Amino acid sequence: MNWLRINLTTVALAALALGWLGMGVALASLAMPGLACLALACLWAVYTWCRPDARIGAAAGHVIGLIVFTHAAAALDYAVVATGAPLVDQMLAALDGHLGFDWAAWHATVRGSHTLSLVLRLAYDSGMPQIALVVLLLSFTGRFADLRQFANAMTGACLATIAISGLIPAAGAFVHFGGSPGELATLSHFAPLRAHTLTVVDLSALQGLISMPSFHAVMAVLLAYAVRRCRAAFAVLAPLNALVLLSTLSEGGHYLVDVLAGVVLAIVAIKLARRHGAALKNTSLPTPALVSEPVHERGLAATRQVSGETS
């Protein structure tokens, strides 16, 4: 995993797409992620140069990479929505019907139960905390290969999700079947982007605008898979992410086919990440000279190796 390469590529794609569409990014919305990255970079420097600790360095490095990537990918997503390709909601709803799934009936069932609705909402909103937990857990337990595999699968699947959503865009089930004002408010950027009346992306007020495939479904599979070797964590995250998969229908306004497509995409991403990891194992990597090198060079080399910079 080379965060510099993937993030430069994603930022470049987002900048080109936004520029082509005459859009921009609110500079003030870069302040918080920028400060977070600066603080983490200081942490990385301390535990690389002053008090070498490969695990803390790897955690800080991966979190910086994720912060930059998620914001660049979100900007790219907004640009893809703004291309205004014809919507395919009718086709997706028809496919749900062929599978025997009635979205409107399921939505009414969930909203009819305060407890079920609350549980699914909490599960749906657990994505970002789960990502942070998985990165820290894998870093501090020394499961660096699993961490690199998770990062590779997540970034690859995210970019694939954005690309697919551009080819088969949909407004989502909330719009197609008619959601509540609160539910529709979570998609308030969708129509203005397509109409080119929203031309400045505020990275501090992003909305999830992708319907097909469901990235929540992708992340549910990837998060559970990432902790498969940690029994305690898997015992918690596996059932939690089963709820996440279920919640994408009522809380995310996804069609059932969106969720199924997200699961398939996650499986493909895992297989490709595993293949990439297997290829790396066959590559001879230099082993840090832990005796003769100065302490800051030992920490830097170890941090780079475990965080995947050598890949």
VOGUNU-17456 format. One record per residue (C-alpha): residue number from 1; residue in one letter; x, y, z. Coordinates in Angstrom, 3 decimals, always signed. Layout:
! residues N
+-----+--------+----------+----------+----------+
| num | residu |     east |    north |       up |
+-----+--------+----------+----------+----------+
| NUM |      a |        X |        Y |        Z |
...
+-----+--------+----------+----------+----------+
***
This chain:
! residues 311
+-----+--------+----------+----------+----------+
| num | residu |     east |    north |       up |
+-----+--------+----------+----------+----------+
|   1 |      m |   +0.000 |   +0.000 |   +0.000 |
|   2 |      n |   +1.514 |   +3.325 |   -1.068 |
|   3 |      w |   -0.656 |   +6.088 |   +0.351 |
|   4 |      l |   +1.303 |   +8.832 |   -1.416 |
|   5 |      r |   +0.688 |   +7.299 |   -4.835 |
|   6 |      i |   -2.998 |   +6.482 |   -4.328 |
|   7 |      n |   -3.775 |   +9.846 |   -2.747 |
|   8 |      l |   -1.954 |  +11.849 |   -5.415 |
|   9 |      t |   -3.898 |   +9.918 |   -8.054 |
|  10 |      t |   -7.250 |  +10.447 |   -6.311 |
|  11 |      v |   -6.607 |  +14.149 |   -5.680 |
|  12 |      a |   -5.569 |  +14.607 |   -9.316 |
|  13 |      l |   -8.700 |  +12.838 |  -10.599 |
|  14 |      a |  -10.928 |  +14.920 |   -8.331 |
|  15 |      a |   -9.214 |  +18.169 |   -9.337 |
|  16 |      l |   -9.476 |  +17.361 |  -13.053 |
|  17 |      a |  -13.142 |  +16.342 |  -12.778 |
|  18 |      l |  -14.116 |  +19.392 |  -10.726 |
|  19 |      g |  -12.170 |  +21.705 |  -13.019 |
|  20 |      w |  -13.767 |  +20.222 |  -16.128 |
|  21 |      l |  -17.234 |  +20.781 |  -14.627 |
|  22 |      g |  -16.408 |  +24.301 |  -13.432 |
|  23 |      m |  -16.648 |  +23.307 |   -9.770 |
|  24 |      g |  -14.467 |  +23.963 |   -6.758 |
|  25 |      v |  -13.925 |  +23.082 |   -3.093 |
|  26 |      a |  -14.682 |  +25.397 |   -0.163 |
|  27 |      l |  -11.195 |  +26.179 |   +1.149 |
|  28 |      a |  -12.442 |  +26.659 |   +4.712 |
|  29 |      s |  -13.648 |  +23.041 |   +4.729 |
|  30 |      l |  -10.032 |  +21.888 |   +4.321 |
|  31 |      a |   -9.048 |  +23.352 |   +7.700 |
|  32 |      m |  -10.172 |  +20.553 |  +10.024 |
|  33 |      p |   -8.834 |  +17.618 |   +7.989 |
|  34 |      g |   -5.655 |  +19.600 |   +7.404 |
|  35 |      l |   -5.129 |  +20.217 |  +11.116 |
|  36 |      a |   -5.879 |  +16.570 |  +11.885 |
|  37 |      c |   -3.268 |  +15.439 |   +9.357 |
|  38 |      l |   -0.736 |  +17.918 |  +10.774 |
|  39 |      a |   -1.255 |  +16.626 |  +14.315 |
|  40 |      l |   -0.935 |  +13.022 |  +13.159 |
|  41 |      a |   +2.176 |  +13.880 |  +11.139 |
|  42 |      c |   +3.756 |  +15.268 |  +14.311 |
|  43 |      l |   +2.849 |  +12.060 |  +16.119 |
|  44 |      w |   +4.344 |  +10.013 |  +13.290 |
|  45 |      a |   +7.550 |  +12.077 |  +13.414 |
|  46 |      v |   +7.928 |  +11.671 |  +17.185 |
|  47 |      y |   +7.500 |   +7.896 |  +17.052 |
|  48 |      t |   +9.718 |   +7.569 |  +13.998 |
|  49 |      w |  +12.613 |   +9.885 |  +14.867 |
|  50 |      c |  +12.579 |  +10.463 |  +18.631 |
|  51 |      r |  +11.002 |   +7.397 |  +20.225 |
|  52 |      p |  +10.823 |   +4.796 |  +17.448 |
|  53 |      d |   +7.675 |   +2.679 |  +17.659 |
|  54 |      a |   +6.688 |   +1.059 |  +14.391 |
|  55 |      r |   +3.122 |   +0.342 |  +15.525 |
|  56 |      i |   +2.285 |   +3.918 |  +16.494 |
|  57 |      g |   +4.006 |   +5.172 |  +13.350 |
|  58 |      a |   +2.018 |   +2.766 |  +11.177 |
|  59 |      a |   -1.276 |   +3.757 |  +12.830 |
|  60 |      a |   -0.603 |   +7.468 |  +12.375 |
|  61 |      g |   +0.509 |   +7.000 |   +8.779 |
|  62 |      h |   -2.548 |   +4.969 |   +7.811 |
|  63 |      v |   -4.964 |   +7.396 |   +9.466 |
|  64 |      i |   -3.376 |  +10.317 |   +7.584 |
|  65 |      g |   -3.729 |   +8.353 |   +4.361 |
|  66 |      l |   -7.380 |   +7.572 |   +5.084 |
|  67 |      i |   -8.235 |  +11.194 |   +5.917 |
|  68 |      v |   -6.736 |  +12.487 |   +2.675 |
|  69 |      f |   -8.238 |   +9.684 |   +0.610 |
|  70 |      t |  -11.786 |   +9.939 |   +1.972 |
|  71 |      h |  -11.968 |  +13.690 |   +1.350 |
|  72 |      a |  -10.474 |  +13.455 |   -2.147 |
|  73 |      a |  -12.773 |  +10.536 |   -3.020 |
|  74 |      a |  -15.802 |  +12.492 |   -1.733 |
|  75 |      a |  -14.911 |  +15.429 |   -3.984 |
|  76 |      l |  -14.566 |  +13.013 |   -6.913 |
|  77 |      d |  -17.949 |  +11.480 |   -6.045 |
|  78 |      y |  -19.615 |  +14.918 |   -6.143 |
|  79 |      a |  -18.060 |  +15.574 |   -9.543 |
|  80 |      v |  -19.356 |  +12.247 |  -10.872 |
|  81 |      v |  -22.888 |  +13.053 |   -9.639 |
|  82 |      a |  -22.674 |  +16.443 |  -11.362 |
|  83 |      t |  -22.165 |  +14.803 |  -14.772 |
|  84 |      g |  -25.930 |  +14.245 |  -14.778 |
|  85 |      a |  -26.116 |  +10.901 |  -16.572 |
|  86 |      p |  -29.644 |   +9.406 |  -16.984 |
|  87 |      l |  -30.981 |   +7.817 |  -13.789 |
|  88 |      v |  -31.751 |   +4.092 |  -13.599 |
|  89 |      d |  -33.993 |   +3.994 |  -10.515 |
|  90 |      q |  -36.855 |   +2.406 |  -12.423 |
|  91 |      m |  -34.620 |   -0.477 |  -13.485 |
|  92 |      l |  -33.216 |   -1.004 |   -9.971 |
|  93 |      a |  -36.685 |   -1.004 |   -8.425 |
|  94 |      a |  -37.824 |   -3.513 |  -11.065 |
|  95 |      l |  -34.873 |   -5.772 |  -10.238 |
|  96 |      d |  -35.850 |   -5.644 |   -6.561 |
|  97 |      g |  -39.317 |   -6.709 |   -7.595 |
|  98 |      h |  -37.948 |   -9.673 |   -9.545 |
|  99 |      l |  -36.095 |  -10.703 |   -6.366 |
| 100 |      g |  -39.336 |  -10.531 |   -4.426 |
| 101 |      f |  -38.270 |   -7.553 |   -2.298 |
| 102 |      d |  -40.776 |   -4.771 |   -1.546 |
| 103 |      w |  -38.711 |   -1.772 |   -0.425 |
| 104 |      a |  -41.690 |   +0.372 |   +0.550 |
| 105 |      a |  -43.139 |   -2.389 |   +2.747 |
| 106 |      w |  -39.783 |   -3.001 |   +4.476 |
| 107 |      h |  -39.301 |   +0.723 |   +5.059 |
| 108 |      a |  -42.765 |   +0.980 |   +6.602 |
| 109 |      t |  -42.044 |   -2.019 |   +8.851 |
| 110 |      v |  -38.815 |   -0.469 |  +10.154 |
| 111 |      r |  -40.369 |   +2.942 |  +10.718 |
| 112 |      g |  -43.246 |   +1.267 |  +12.526 |
| 113 |      s |  -40.859 |   +0.042 |  +15.230 |
| 114 |      h |  -38.988 |   +2.704 |  +17.193 |
| 115 |      t |  -36.539 |   +0.133 |  +18.579 |
| 116 |      l |  -35.724 |   -1.450 |  +15.222 |
| 117 |      s |  -35.362 |   +1.945 |  +13.577 |
| 118 |      l |  -33.002 |   +3.159 |  +16.331 |
| 119 |      v |  -30.849 |   +0.005 |  +16.224 |
| 120 |      l |  -30.495 |   +0.171 |  +12.446 |
| 121 |      r |  -29.718 |   +3.901 |  +12.531 |
| 122 |      l |  -26.950 |   +3.367 |  +15.107 |
| 123 |      a |  -25.536 |   +0.504 |  +13.023 |
| 124 |      y |  -25.659 |   +2.582 |   +9.841 |
| 125 |      d |  -23.795 |   +5.465 |  +11.513 |
| 126 |      s |  -21.044 |   +3.212 |  +12.898 |
| 127 |      g |  -18.942 |   +3.140 |   +9.725 |
| 128 |      m |  -16.303 |   +5.789 |  +10.463 |
| 129 |      p |  -15.804 |   +4.785 |  +14.135 |
| 130 |      q |  -15.385 |   +1.195 |  +12.960 |
| 131 |      i |  -12.741 |   +2.180 |  +10.407 |
| 132 |      a |  -10.762 |   +4.049 |  +13.073 |
| 133 |      l |  -11.097 |   +1.107 |  +15.464 |
| 134 |      v |   -9.925 |   -1.423 |  +12.865 |
| 135 |      v |   -6.884 |   +0.664 |  +11.871 |
| 136 |      l |   -5.832 |   +1.104 |  +15.500 |
| 137 |      l |   -6.542 |   -2.519 |  +16.417 |
| 138 |      l |   -4.584 |   -3.977 |  +13.520 |
| 139 |      s |   -1.725 |   -1.526 |  +14.096 |
| 140 |      f |   -1.337 |   -2.101 |  +17.824 |
| 141 |      t |   -1.697 |   -5.876 |  +17.570 |
| 142 |      g |   +0.990 |   -6.003 |  +14.890 |
| 143 |      r |   -1.298 |   -7.347 |  +12.135 |
| 144 |      f |   +0.324 |   -5.154 |   +9.494 |
| 145 |      a |   -0.358 |   -7.477 |   +6.566 |
| 146 |      d |   -4.087 |   -7.452 |   +7.404 |
| 147 |      l |   -3.963 |   -3.662 |   +7.748 |
| 148 |      r |   -2.358 |   -3.223 |   +4.314 |
| 149 |      q |   -4.875 |   -5.643 |   +2.815 |
| 150 |      f |   -7.779 |   -3.732 |   +4.361 |
| 151 |      a |   -6.458 |   -0.392 |   +3.111 |
| 152 |      n |   -5.878 |   -1.759 |   -0.400 |
| 153 |      a |   -9.328 |   -3.320 |   -0.570 |
| 154 |      m |  -11.067 |   -0.240 |   +0.803 |
| 155 |      t |   -9.428 |   +2.307 |   -1.493 |
| 156 |      g |   -9.826 |   +0.105 |   -4.558 |
| 157 |      a |  -13.480 |   -0.654 |   -3.788 |
| 158 |      c |  -14.221 |   +3.009 |   -3.074 |
| 159 |      l |  -12.849 |   +4.177 |   -6.425 |
| 160 |      a |  -14.673 |   +1.333 |   -8.175 |
| 161 |      t |  -17.920 |   +2.331 |   -6.414 |
| 162 |      i |  -17.585 |   +5.912 |   -7.633 |
| 163 |      a |  -16.880 |   +4.765 |  -11.191 |
| 164 |      i |  -19.832 |   +2.345 |  -11.253 |
| 165 |      s |  -22.172 |   +4.961 |   -9.806 |
| 166 |      g |  -21.259 |   +7.239 |  -12.688 |
| 167 |      l |  -22.183 |   +4.563 |  -15.226 |
| 168 |      i |  -25.471 |   +3.565 |  -13.531 |
| 169 |      p |  -26.504 |   +6.581 |  -11.407 |
| 170 |      a |  -29.618 |   +6.489 |   -9.246 |
| 171 |      a |  -31.303 |   +8.936 |   -6.910 |
| 172 |      g |  -32.077 |   +6.127 |   -4.464 |
| 173 |      a |  -35.156 |   +4.568 |   -2.927 |
| 174 |      f |  -35.970 |   +7.583 |   -0.721 |
| 175 |      v |  -36.484 |   +9.686 |   -3.835 |
| 176 |      h |  -38.033 |   +6.957 |   -5.999 |
| 177 |      f |  -40.601 |   +5.772 |   -3.430 |
| 178 |      g |  -40.944 |   +9.012 |   -1.499 |
| 179 |      g |  -39.177 |   +9.319 |   +1.836 |
| 180 |      s |  -39.837 |  +11.586 |   +4.787 |
| 181 |      p |  -38.603 |  +15.221 |   +4.666 |
| 182 |      g |  -35.746 |  +14.274 |   +6.989 |
| 183 |      e |  -34.677 |  +11.374 |   +4.795 |
| 184 |      l |  -34.859 |  +13.453 |   +1.627 |
| 185 |      a |  -32.833 |  +16.201 |   +3.332 |
| 186 |      t |  -29.855 |  +13.834 |   +3.495 |
| 187 |      l |  -29.864 |  +13.887 |   -0.319 |
| 188 |      s |  -30.384 |  +17.629 |   -0.750 |
| 189 |      h |  -27.149 |  +18.026 |   -2.728 |
| 190 |      f |  -28.097 |  +15.447 |   -5.378 |
| 191 |      a |  -30.497 |  +17.457 |   -7.569 |
| 192 |      p |  -28.527 |  +20.750 |   -7.354 |
| 193 |      l |  -25.347 |  +18.942 |   -8.395 |
| 194 |      r |  -27.071 |  +17.403 |  -11.413 |
| 195 |      a |  -28.601 |  +20.793 |  -12.277 |
| 196 |      h |  -25.188 |  +22.486 |  -11.886 |
| 197 |      t |  -26.548 |  +24.954 |   -9.326 |
| 198 |      l |  -24.270 |  +23.555 |   -6.606 |
| 199 |      t |  -20.743 |  +24.258 |   -7.809 |
| 200 |      v |  -18.735 |  +24.469 |   -4.566 |
| 201 |      v |  -18.133 |  +21.275 |   -2.558 |
| 202 |      d |  -18.099 |  +21.779 |   +1.209 |
| 203 |      l |  -16.019 |  +18.897 |   +2.584 |
| 204 |      s |  -17.350 |  +19.548 |   +6.085 |
| 205 |      a |  -20.966 |  +18.933 |   +5.030 |
| 206 |      l |  -20.772 |  +15.917 |   +2.737 |
| 207 |      q |  -23.705 |  +13.687 |   +1.899 |
| 208 |      g |  -23.713 |  +10.057 |   +0.779 |
| 209 |      l |  -25.038 |  +10.353 |   -2.765 |
| 210 |      i |  -24.138 |   +6.958 |   -4.252 |
| 211 |      s |  -26.948 |   +4.434 |   -4.594 |
| 212 |      m |  -25.511 |   +1.671 |   -6.804 |
| 213 |      p |  -23.471 |   -0.034 |   -5.453 |
| 214 |      s |  -23.884 |   +0.559 |   -1.724 |
| 215 |      f |  -20.540 |   +1.537 |   -0.218 |
| 216 |      h |  -21.955 |   +0.885 |   +3.261 |
| 217 |      a |  -22.416 |   -2.723 |   +2.130 |
| 218 |      v |  -18.847 |   -2.776 |   +0.826 |
| 219 |      m |  -17.488 |   -1.476 |   +4.130 |
| 220 |      a |  -19.597 |   -3.885 |   +6.201 |
| 221 |      v |  -17.947 |   -6.849 |   +4.485 |
| 222 |      l |  -14.435 |   -5.355 |   +4.532 |
| 223 |      l |  -14.573 |   -4.376 |   +8.213 |
| 224 |      a |  -15.718 |   -7.806 |   +9.360 |
| 225 |      y |  -13.125 |   -9.499 |   +7.155 |
| 226 |      a |  -10.304 |   -7.252 |   +8.385 |
| 227 |      v |  -10.655 |   -8.489 |  +11.995 |
| 228 |      r |  -11.236 |  -12.165 |  +11.179 |
| 229 |      r |   -8.035 |  -13.137 |  +13.051 |
| 230 |      c |   -9.016 |  -11.167 |  +16.183 |
| 231 |      r |  -11.622 |  -13.361 |  +17.852 |
| 232 |      a |  -12.995 |  -10.802 |  +20.289 |
| 233 |      a |  -13.219 |   -8.044 |  +17.684 |
| 234 |      f |  -14.757 |  -10.374 |  +15.094 |
| 235 |      a |  -17.373 |  -11.510 |  +17.614 |
| 236 |      v |  -18.476 |   -7.867 |  +17.903 |
| 237 |      l |  -17.959 |   -6.534 |  +14.381 |
| 238 |      a |  -19.416 |   -9.484 |  +12.459 |
| 239 |      p |  -22.955 |   -9.161 |  +13.905 |
| 240 |      l |  -22.686 |   -5.356 |  +13.935 |
| 241 |      n |  -21.915 |   -5.314 |  +10.221 |
| 242 |      a |  -24.702 |   -7.792 |   +9.517 |
| 243 |      l |  -26.939 |   -5.072 |  +10.964 |
| 244 |      v |  -25.149 |   -2.500 |   +8.790 |
| 245 |      l |  -26.049 |   -4.531 |   +5.698 |
| 246 |      l |  -29.670 |   -4.603 |   +6.818 |
| 247 |      s |  -29.657 |   -0.907 |   +7.710 |
| 248 |      t |  -28.553 |   +0.216 |   +4.251 |
| 249 |      l |  -32.073 |   -0.483 |   +2.966 |
| 250 |      s |  -34.079 |   +1.610 |   +5.410 |
| 251 |      e |  -31.482 |   +4.086 |   +6.721 |
| 252 |      g |  -29.472 |   +4.598 |   +3.544 |
| 253 |      g |  -32.368 |   +4.425 |   +1.099 |
| 254 |      h |  -30.702 |   +1.697 |   -0.960 |
| 255 |      y |  -32.371 |   -0.836 |   -3.178 |
| 256 |      l |  -31.700 |   -4.472 |   -2.374 |
| 257 |      v |  -29.683 |   -4.823 |   -5.594 |
| 258 |      d |  -27.449 |   -1.955 |   -4.394 |
| 259 |      v |  -26.594 |   -3.968 |   -1.292 |
| 260 |      l |  -26.003 |   -7.197 |   -3.207 |
| 261 |      a |  -23.747 |   -5.355 |   -5.669 |
| 262 |      g |  -21.798 |   -3.868 |   -2.740 |
| 263 |      v |  -21.236 |   -7.310 |   -1.219 |
| 264 |      v |  -19.989 |   -8.691 |   -4.557 |
| 265 |      l |  -17.682 |   -5.695 |   -5.039 |
| 266 |      a |  -16.246 |   -6.176 |   -1.529 |
| 267 |      i |  -15.510 |   -9.857 |   -2.236 |
| 268 |      v |  -13.757 |   -8.937 |   -5.498 |
| 269 |      a |  -11.741 |   -6.237 |   -3.683 |
| 270 |      i |  -10.666 |   -8.715 |   -1.006 |
| 271 |      k |   -9.553 |  -11.269 |   -3.598 |
| 272 |      l |   -7.516 |   -8.643 |   -5.474 |
| 273 |      a |   -5.968 |   -7.322 |   -2.242 |
| 274 |      r |   -5.038 |  -10.862 |   -1.187 |
| 275 |      r |   -3.480 |  -11.526 |   -4.585 |
| 276 |      h |   -1.495 |   -8.296 |   -4.281 |
| 277 |      g |   -0.376 |   -9.287 |   -0.779 |
| 278 |      a |   +0.697 |  -12.727 |   -1.986 |
| 279 |      a |   +2.751 |  -11.112 |   -4.731 |
| 280 |      l |   +4.477 |   -8.909 |   -2.154 |
| 281 |      k |   +5.435 |  -11.950 |   -0.076 |
| 282 |      n |   +7.368 |  -13.254 |   -3.042 |
| 283 |      t |   +9.255 |   -9.980 |   -3.325 |
| 284 |      s |  +12.478 |   -9.672 |   -1.379 |
| 285 |      l |  +12.232 |   -6.724 |   +1.029 |
| 286 |      p |  +15.298 |   -5.300 |   +2.785 |
| 287 |      t |  +15.393 |   -6.038 |   +6.504 |
| 288 |      p |  +16.222 |   -3.014 |   +8.695 |
| 289 |      a |  +19.644 |   -3.252 |  +10.301 |
| 290 |      l |  +18.477 |   -2.927 |  +13.861 |
| 291 |      v |  +21.953 |   -2.940 |  +15.358 |
| 292 |      s |  +24.115 |   -0.609 |  +13.354 |
| 293 |      e |  +21.646 |   +2.063 |  +12.148 |
| 294 |      p |  +21.013 |   +5.264 |  +14.125 |
| 295 |      v |  +17.822 |   +5.063 |  +16.177 |
| 296 |      h |  +15.802 |   +7.445 |  +13.989 |
| 297 |      e |  +16.742 |   +5.497 |  +10.835 |
| 298 |      r |  +15.759 |   +2.219 |  +12.478 |
| 299 |      g |  +12.344 |   +3.641 |  +13.395 |
| 300 |      l |  +11.802 |   +5.146 |   +9.954 |
| 301 |      a |  +12.703 |   +1.904 |   +8.166 |
| 302 |      a |  +10.518 |   -0.218 |  +10.435 |
| 303 |      t |   +7.576 |   +2.165 |  +10.171 |
| 304 |      r |   +7.824 |   +2.230 |   +6.393 |
| 305 |      q |   +7.987 |   -1.532 |   +6.189 |
| 306 |      v |   +4.986 |   -2.253 |   +8.414 |
| 307 |      s |   +2.860 |   +0.569 |   +6.963 |
| 308 |      g |   +3.415 |   -0.697 |   +3.448 |
| 309 |      e |   +5.489 |   +2.116 |   +1.960 |
| 310 |      t |   +7.869 |   -0.439 |   +0.520 |
| 311 |      s |   +5.039 |   -2.022 |   -1.455 |
+-----+--------+----------+----------+----------+
***
